[in-house]
Amino acid sequence: MNGDRPAGVCAVIDPEQGDHGTMEVHGTLDTASFHRALHRVAEIRPAARHPGPRLVRHGPDLHTVELPGGDGAPAPAAVGLLADLLTAAPQSCPDAGPAAAPAGPPCRTLPRTEPVTPLQQQRLADALTWPDHQVEQVLWRWYGPLDTARLEAAWHAVATRESVLRTAFVWDPRPRAVVFDRGVTDVVRHPHGTAIRRAELPARERARAFDLRRPAAVRLALLDSGPHDEAAPFTDVLLTYHRALLDSWSVRLLMRECCRAYLADGALPGGERRPDLGDCARRLGTQDPGPAHDFWRGPLHRPAAPGPHPARPAGGGTGVLRAALPPARSTRLAHWAARWGVAESSVLQAVWALLLYRARDTAPAGATVGFGLDFPGRGLLLEGIEGVPGPFEKALPVTVALDPALDLPHLLRTLRDLVMDLSAYEWTTAGTPATGAGPGPRAGGLLAFDCGPRPETAYGGELAAHGIRIEEQEAAGAPAGYALRLRAGHDTRRGLVLTCAYDRDLVDDGTARTLLAHTVRLLRLLPATAGATTTVGDVLALMPHAATPRVPDGPPAWDAAPLVPLRGAPAPARATVCLLDAPGAPHTGQQEQEQELVRHYRGPEALTALRLTAGRQAAHTDALTRLARSSGRLVLGGYSGAGALACELARQITGPGVRPPLVVVGGAGDDPDGPRSLARALQRASASAART
């Protein structure tokens, strides 16, 4: 994050040297960069005080940093954070502009540090194991002329106004948000005739992993239509974003602001929006969690029994299916729902609960079924929160008791009232089963009903005056950690569109197709057949006699061994090297980077990698402790960004019979010279460890 360090700078931290340890820095380092990094550490960790830090120059490419701990005690994570800042590649600083080369000018100002919300912490932790869970997409179809330069200027204006588009994360070792002065305007246009097919664009953009250490967790991809696609030419505008910073409501807000700026020749009046996500995080920190915890511990919110974990079918990846009710049928459904005092969303929830009940095959007995339901998450009492882009949308658990004698209107009103009760606590996160933080499984699938501001509604008339019309096409994304996600929303003609995204490792295509068909069938039939005396049993009788497939739980907990051997020791050695992933770094190409590092490593030591997994901190430290006791001194190493975590793990495993490990930080995985640079630094540190 420091931004003005050339690539290839490496740091070696030895807790046993000096009063409280030293850090050797290999590579070019000037005094101004060192003091800026110290300033950053003080901003990010105000409680970490290092009296009298001293930089000793031994040559143009070798320095020693002496860092005594504050109050007579070392502060290992802060030392690791300093190593991350000193070794960060220049391109991690966007202040030089999106086109800056790696050797661009230094950061002019230090980014401000903001707290992160509990939901952000959970999603960042989940991304360690399942990065695909946290990537979402929304697609708009833009009819009429589209000026790419004007759109880029409009998006840049939005990024100037919205701090979330200039936000990245730093780990110390827990994540903290940092807001830069400038963001990265990632807009790429693919003209018709390129090798990219329309059906392939979403998967192609999802495959471009996000680097959360840089403020570029949202991007736009444009794909022009061909002469035979439709009568009128159009451009698909695909917005891909990370759920640690945005949600579906937020991207519609941003697209609305982008349309506003586009109409104003790429400009937006006013300064930065307030309140922003940092204000919301601070407000959340003042909330009393007691009533919410009592609510979630109540008997009505115990998770339903888990579903099965089927054998993993062939194929993998994410499947997407769509179905729609035409506008006339959608209007009829809305009027029928209003007859019972509920909205269409309650009908969809009731239909899904009925399918889950039928799949359990418990008739005529009663049963409790449960599923996840997406909430906007903006129930926090903060003026203007409806207009703040951020990651607020979250899944909360819905459980309801069913039996064949229960009348349908009563079920609809029960679900309506339950959702209203849940909405009072939609700002909560920790401890709720459906968020992955509590004991409950991600069972029964996930339902979502799209809401939020629509750009085509806000600026449709003004765009039409310029010969432009936009329509939202889809908002599918991934199942977000569930086996299956069913999202409903209205198209521009008010037809109800259902999009089913499912994990092909858990749900096969036939199961997803059957569940979607049953859902649409009931939504079509209920307005014409169901009345005040219709029961659950009556509705189930409307369905085909074929069995309704079960909805399995989401992916099981990751139980693989934390340590993965990369290379054995070709000769007797007095040290062992363990590699750590830099939190927030993209997982794309991780194995290739490790293989490249192994190829460049010339020492006799064994090489091992630690796979970080959410919720398995104890397993991480136990595995490292055993490794540290097995063969000589342990060396923990990783690319820039892993320093704070490595120092914290080193502190945790140091004890009787375990020497403090050396920590090596340097380079970047996406730098062509990164693996070789880190391999050399690890080799020097291992040789030093063998001599001591």
N, C-alpha and C positions, 0 to 999 in steps of 0.2 A: 504493500500500500504506500510505501514511501515515494515511489515513483521516479526517483532520479538515480537509482542504482543501475549500473550496467549489468546485463545478464552474466551469470557465471560467478557472482560473488557468493562465497560460502562462509558459514560460521560454525565453529566447534565450541561447545559449552562443556566445561569440565568443572563440576561442583567441588572437586577435591583440591583444586589449585587456588592458592591465596586464602584470604580470610573466609570468603563466601563464594569462591569460584571465580573463574575467568571465562572470557569468550574470545577466541581467536578468530579474526576476520581475514580471510584470504581474498584478495581482489582490491580494486581501487576503492578507497574510502576517504572522503574529505571531512573536515571538522564540521562544516555547516550541515552536511547530511546526517552526521552523528547526532548533533544537537536537535535537528528537526525530528529525528526518530525518538529521542528522549522526550521531546515535547508531546509527540503523539502518544507515547506510553502513558504520560501523566494525564492526558485528556481521556484516554480510554479507561485507565485504571487509576482514578484519583487517589485510592487508598495505597497504591504502591509507591513508596518513596525510597529512592536510592541515594543516600547522602554521598557526596563526593565521587560520582562516577569519573573514571579516569581513562582517557584514550592514550595509549602508548604506541608510537609509530616505530616499527622496526625496519621499515622499507616501504617502497611505493605500493607493494601488493601484500603487505602483512602488518596487521595491527593487533594489539591486545586491548580488550576492554575489561577493566576491573570494576566489578559491580558489587559492592557490599550490600547486604540486605537491610531494609528499613527496620528500625527499632531493634537492631542486633540480630535479626533473623533474615535468612535469604527469602527472596520472593521468586521462586523458580518460574512460574508461568509468565511473570512480567519480563524476566530475562529471555524466555522463549519468544515472547511477543516482540521484544526488541530485535531478536535475531530475524524474525519474519520481516520486520520493517526494513532492516538493513539489507536483506537479500532479495527483496521484492523486485521483480522486473519492471522496467520503466513503463511498459504498456499497461500496467495495472492502474496508472493514473490517467484519467480521461481529460484532465484540464488542458492538455496540449491540443485537444481536438480529436475527432474520430479518425482523421487521416494521419495522425502523428506516427512516425516511425519509432521503432524501439529505442532509438537514441535521441528522442525528442526532448524538448525543454523540460525542466523540472516543474513539479507542482508549485503553483504560485501561492496557494493557501492550503491550510490543513483542513480536511473535511471534518464536519462536526459529527459527534457521536450521539446516537439515539438509543433508547432501550428497545428491546424486542418484546413482542407479546408472547404469552404462553403458547398460542397457536403457532406462531412462527417457530418457536423452539421445537415444537413437536414435528413440524413439517421438515425443518432442517435436519432433525435427527432421523426421521423416516427416510429422507433422501440418501442417507449413508448406505442403506441397504437396498432401497427401491427408488432410485432416482426417477423412474418413469411415472411413479404415482403422483409426482408433484408438477407435471407438465400438462398444461391445458391449451386449448386452441378455440378460437372463434373465427368464423369465416363470413365475410360480407361480399356480396356481388355488387360491383360498381358499374352501372350503365352510364355511358356517355364519356366525354373527354376526361382524361386523368393526366395531369401534369406532374411528373415524378418529382421534379425539383421543388415545385410548390408544395407537394405532399411532404417531402422531407423537411422543408422549412416549417410547415405546420406542426409536424411531429416534434421537431426541435423546440418550437415555442411551447408545446405542451410539456415537454421535459423540463423546460425552464420554470414553468409554473408549478409542476407537480414533483415534489421532492422524492416520491417513491420511485420515479424513473431515473433518479440519480443516486440510488441507494445500493450499496453492496454490504458484505458482511466480513467481519474480522473475528477470529476465534482467539480467546485468551484464557483458558481454552473454551469457555462458553461463548456462544455467538453474540456479537454486538453489531448493530446497524451503524453504518457510516454513510453520511450524505455528502456527496461531492458537489462542487460548484457547477459542474457540467456532466451530462450523461452521454451515452453513446447512441447516436441515431442510426439504428440498424434497419435500413429499408432497402430491399433488393427487389428489382423488377426483372421478370423473365418474359421477354417478348414471345409472341406466338412463333412456333417453329423451332424452339429450343428442344433439347432432349428431355425436358421435364414434362411428364404427363399430368393432367389435372388430378387424377386419382392418386398419384404418387406424391403430390406436394405435401400433404399433411404429415405423412410418415417421414418424408425427407427432412422436414423442418423439426420434427420431434427428435430425429436422430442427431441434430446439432445440439450437443449437450451445453447446458448453461454453466458458466464459471461464476459462481456466486460471490467470488472475491472481487469482481469487477461490476460496475453499475450498468449492466446490460441484460437484465433478466426479462426483457420483452423485446420482440422483434416483429417486423412486418415483411411478408413476402407477397409480391404481386405477380400474377400470372395472367397474361392477356389471352382473350378468346381467339379462336380461329374463325375463318369465314363461314364455316358450316355448323358452328356450335348453336347459335340462336339467330333469330332475325336481326336483333340489335347487338352491336358489339359490346363487350363488357370486359372488366378486369376483376379477377378474384383477389380480394384483399384478405390474406390469412394472418391473423395476429396470434403468435405463440408466446406464452408467458409462463413464469414459474409461480406456483401457488404459495411460496413463502413471501411473495410481495404483492400479489394481485388475486382477484377472484372474478367471476363472470360479471357481477354487477360493476366492478371497477373498470374492466376493459370496455364496457359500454359507455361508462363515463368518459374514459379517455378518448374513445372513438368519436363521441359527441363533441368533445373539445377540439379534436383534430379537424372535424368538419367545420366547426366555427372558425378555427384559424385558417383553414383552407379558403373559406369564403372571404377572409380578410387578408388575402395574399400572404399567408404564412405568418401572421402576427396575432398575438393575444394581448389585450390591455391588462394592466395591473401587474402586481408582483407575485411572489410565491403564495400559494394557497395556505391559509391557516383557518381552522386547525388542519394538521396533517397527521400522518400515521404516527409520528413520534408523540404528538399530543394525545392521541388515542391510547398509546401504550402507557403513557404516564397516568392517564385517567383510570385505565384498567388496574394499575398498581395500587390505586386508592380504594378500590371496591372491597367490600366486606364479603368474603366467600362463604361465610357461615350459612346463611339461608340457602344458597345454591347447593352446598354439600348436603344439607338436610333434605332438600328436595330430591337429589339424585339417590340418596340412600333409602328413599321411600319404597314401599312394596310395589308400586305401579311401574317402577323403572328398573326392575331387575331384568337382566338380559334374558332373552328367550334361549331355549336350548340350542346348542350349536348344531349346524347342519353338517352334512358329510363332506369329507375331503376326497373327491374321486381321484381315480388314477389320472395322471397328467396326459391329456390327449395330445396327439401330434399337431404341429402347426405353430403354436406359440404366438406371441404378439397380441395385439388388441383387435377384436372384431367389432364392426359397427353395422347395425341394421336400422332402417328407418321405416316408419309407417305414418299415415296421416288420416285424420278425419276431415272431410271437406268442410268448408265454412258453414253450410246449412246444418250439417250434423253437429258441428261444434257449437253452433248457436243453440240448437235444441238441447244439447247436453248441459250448457250453462243455465238455460231456463229451468230444466228439470232439477238441477242441483239447487238453484235458488228457491225452488218450491219447498225444500227441506231446510232452508236457512244455511246452506253451505256453499262453498265455491267448488269449481271443477277440480282443484287440487285435492279436496277431501274425497271426491269420487274416485280419483286415481289411487289414493291411498287405500280406500276401501277395496277396490278391485284387486290391488296387489296383495292386501292382507288375505283376501279370499283365495287367491291363487296359492299363497304360502300354506294356508290351512288345508286346501284340497290336496296339495302335494304331500302333506303329512299322513294322509289316509287314516284319519282318526274318527271319521263319522261312524256312529252318531254321537261319539263323545266330544266334549269340548276340548279346546287347546288354546294355548297362548302363543301368538306368533309375534315376531319382531323384525324390524328392518331399520335401516338408516334413512334419515330424512334431512336433506340440505336446508339450512336456515340462512337468511341473509347475514345474521350475526351483527346487525347494526342496532341492537336494542340498548346500547350504552347511552346513558343520559349525557350527551355532549352535543351542544348546538352545532349544526352543520355536518354531522357525521354522515348524512345521506350523500353528501358530495365529496367525501374523502376517498380517494382510491387506496386500496390496501387489501390485505388478506383477512377478511372478516367472515366470509361464508364458511360454514362448518356443518358437519354431519352430526346429528344428535339421534339417540335411539328412541324409537317408537315401539311400544309393545301394547297389544290389545288382545283381550280374551274373546274367543269366538265359539259358537256352537250352532248347530243347524236351526234351532228355534229362535235365534236372535233376529229381530226384525231389522231390515236394512236401514230405514230412516234413523233408528236408534244408533246403529253402527256409524253412520255418517256423522251424526251430532257428537258421538263420543270421540271420534277422531278429531273433529273440529275443536272441541273443548280441550283435548289433550295437547294439540298443537298450540293453542292459545296459552296454555299453562307453560309449555316448553319455551315459548317465545320470550317469556319473562326472564329466562335464564340463558338465552342464546349467546350472551357475551361470555359465558363460562367456557372453560376448556378442560382443565386438568381434572381427571377422575371420571370423566364420562365415558362409558364403554365404547361408543361409536367413534370416538376420536383416536382410539388406539392407546390411550394413556391408562385406561382402567382395565378391569379384569374381563370384561365382556368381549366376545368375538365380533368380528365384522360380519354379522350374519344377516341373511334375508335380502341381500342386495341393498342398493342405495337409490332413493327417489329424489328427483329435483324438479322444481317447477320454475322456469326462468322468470325473472323479474328484473326490475331496474330500468334506468332511463335508456331509451332507444334513440340513437342518432337520427334514424330515418323519421322518427316522430318529431324530434325537436327542430330539425333543419331540412326536412323534406321539401317544404315549399320553396325555401331559398335556393336549395340545390337544383330544384326543378327549373327555376328561372335561368340557370346556367346550363340547362340541358342534361342534368345529372339526376340519377335515381339510384339509391342504394337499398339493398335488401339483405337482411341477415339470413344466411343459408343454414348454418348449423352451429351448434356449440356442444360438441360431443366430448372431445378429449379422451382421457383414459378412465377406467373404473374407479380411480382414486383410492386404491387399496381394497376395494370390494371385488367380489367375483363378477358382479354385474351392476351396471348403473343405468337407470332409466330416467331420461331427462325429457320433460314436456315443455312446450312453449308454443306460442302462436306465430304464424307467418303473417305477412303483410295483409292478407285477405281475411285474417282472423280464423284461419283453419288451425286445428290442433295438430301439432307435429310431435311425434314420439321418436326419440333417438335412443337406441340401446347400444351401449358400449360394454364389451365384456372381455374378460381375461381368458384367452384361448387355452391357457395352461390349466384353467379350472372349469370352464364352461365350453362345451362344444357348440358348433354352429347350429346344429339341430335343436338343442335345448334352448338357445337364445331365440331362435326363430319361432319355436312353439310358444314360449312365454310371451313374446311380443304379440303374436297372433291372438292368443287368449285375451290379452289385455285389450286390444283393439276391439275384439268381438264383444266383450262385456260393455265397453264404453259405447258401442253402437246400440246394443240391445236394451240396456237399462232404461233409457228415456221412454222407450216404447212399451216396455213390459212391466216395470217395477212400480208398485204403488205403496200405499200406507201400510198394507198388511203383508207385503213381500218379506220373506225371511231369507236368512243366509242359505238355508237348504234349497229354497226356490231358485235362488240365483245360481247355485252350483248345478242345479238340474239343467240349466240352459247351456252348459258347456258340453263339449263332445265327451263320449265315454272313454276315450283314450286317457291314459294316465297323464297327470300334470307333472312335469319334471321338477325336481327339487332345485333350490338355489343354494349352492354350497357356500361355506364361509369364504372370507377373503384369504389371501395367501397365509399359510401357517407361519408361525414364528420361525425366524432364521436360526437353525440349530447347528450349522456347520462349525467345524473347529476354527477358533479365531486365528491360529497360526497356519500359514501356508508355506511349505518349504519351496524356495526358489532354486537353491543350489546347495549341494553338500559341500563339506570341507575337503578340498583335494589334498590337503596336507594338515598335519597337526597344527592347531592354532590356539592362541590364548585369548581369543575374543570371538564374539558372535554378533553378527550384524542383523538388525531387524528393521525393516522399512515400514513407515507409516504413511497412510494417505493424508494429503492436505485437505482438511475439511472444506467443503464448498467447491473443490476442484472438480472439473468434469470427469466422469468415469470413462469416457470414450477413449479407447486406445490405451487403457491402463495396463493390460497384459503386455502389449507391445513395448511400452515404456520400461516395464520391469525387465523384459527380456533384453532390451537394449542396455540397461544398466548392468545386468549380469554379464553381458558380453564384454563390457568395458572394465569390469572389476578384475583386478590382477592379484588381489590378496588371497591368502590361504583360508580365509574365514568362510564359514557357512553363511548363506544369505537366506533370510526368512522374511515374510511379509505378515503384518497384522491386519486382519480385515475388521474394520470398525463396523459395529452393528448397534442399532438403537436399543437401549435398555439392557445392554450386556456389559456394563462397565466392570462388574465383578469378574466376569469371565476374561475380560481383557487383562486386568491386573494379575489374575491368577496365572494365566498363560505366560505373561512376561516374567513373573516371579520365578516360575519353573525354568524358564529359558535362562534367566540371569544366574541361577544356581547350577546350571548344567555344565557349562564349559567356558570358563574365563569371564572376562568383563564384557558386559553387554554394551553395544553401541546402537542407539536409536537414531535413525536417519529418515529424512523426508525432504521433499521439495519445499520451497518457501511457502509458508502458511501452516506448516505442521509443527513449527517450533514450540508454540505455547502448549499444544497438546502433548508433545513429546516430553517437555519439561515436567508437566503435571503427572504424566504416567511414571516418569523417572522418580519423582518425589514419592509417589504412592508405593512403589515396589522397593524402595530403599529401606533397609532394616537389618536386623541381625542376620549375618551370613550373606548379605547382598550389598555389594559395593554400588555407589551411585553410578548409573550408566552415563557414558558420554552421549551428548546430543549433537547431531550434525544436521545443519539446515542449509539449503542452497539450491539455486537454479530454479527452473520451472519445467514441468513435464512437457509443455507444448513448445519449449525452446529446443531446436534441433541439437544444440550442444548441452542441453540440460542433463540427460542421463550420464554423459561422459564427465561433466563437471561434478555432479553429485558422487559418481563412482570414485573419482580421484579423492574427493574430500573424505569419503568414508574409508578409503584405503589408508590415507594419512592418519585418520583418527584411530583406526584399528591397530595400525603399527604402533602408535603412541600408547594405546591401551595395553598392548602386549608387553611393552617395556616397563610398565609401572606395576 
